[in-house]
């Protein structure tokens, strides 16, 4: 009877693992990393000078956000990036927000770009570390949030296309977009705090 050495078994295991990853790459696609700098530059426009300012959350803003979004911001200040138009006024903003998906403990990090009128220009995923979330990282899903703005985000948030099998991730994406819009409404004084 021929015995198989532990080294042969290890080689076979490594080979099978590599083959499985090549044949079923979906869990690997869940890991996506895009730096904040790269996301902001690509969203606001390469070659443009990028400025920064902070949105400071007041106590009344926090009450309003809890009521509107069922969200208590973990920080009092949020950094917002923006570019200026030729007349010097802000033309487009980028807000970077993150949250942890409770079911897997994976980080979801986004850049939401909003135009000067308060409408979502685009949504980019910077980081996903939950293997259940890979399917949300597609343009066909993210582009629907370009219909959201500071005036209709509550109504639009009730009726959007979720992805079956990734409902919690799609809900978190919707919530992040709505949070970014509320932060922009606070920054531009286009909200009604409680």
Beta strands, then each sheet from edge to edge (+ up, - down):
strand 1: 32-33
strand 2: 51-56
strand 3: 77-84
strand 4: 90-101
strand 5: 106-115
strand 6: 120-128
sheet 1: 1+ 6- 5+ 4- 3+ 2-
end
